[in-house]
Amino acid sequence: MTSDRAEYEHIRTLVDSVFALDLRLPNMVFRKPGPNTIFTDFQVALSDEFWPATQALARTHGDESAHKAAGSFLLALMTG
């Protein structure tokens, strides 16, 4: 949150460069979606099945960065 108008405009410009702010899900909200962009329900992302599935996908594709990013994301969710 910010109360500074100039900072708000700067942040909005950054967000607008990534997201089409006039669109809503289930439309594609990313301006330049990656080849494997997917969405999931928040409750699904917190389910017991989500983390093992994410680990398996990362291992299958040899993507260590995705594996670490998913772990960091889930750790942040758990620790608040």
Buried (B, 14 or more C-beta within 10 A) or exposed (E): EEEEEEEEEEEEEEEEEEEEEEEEEEEEBEEEEEEEEEEEEEEEBEEEEBBEEBBEBBEEEEBEEBBEEBBEEBEEEEEE
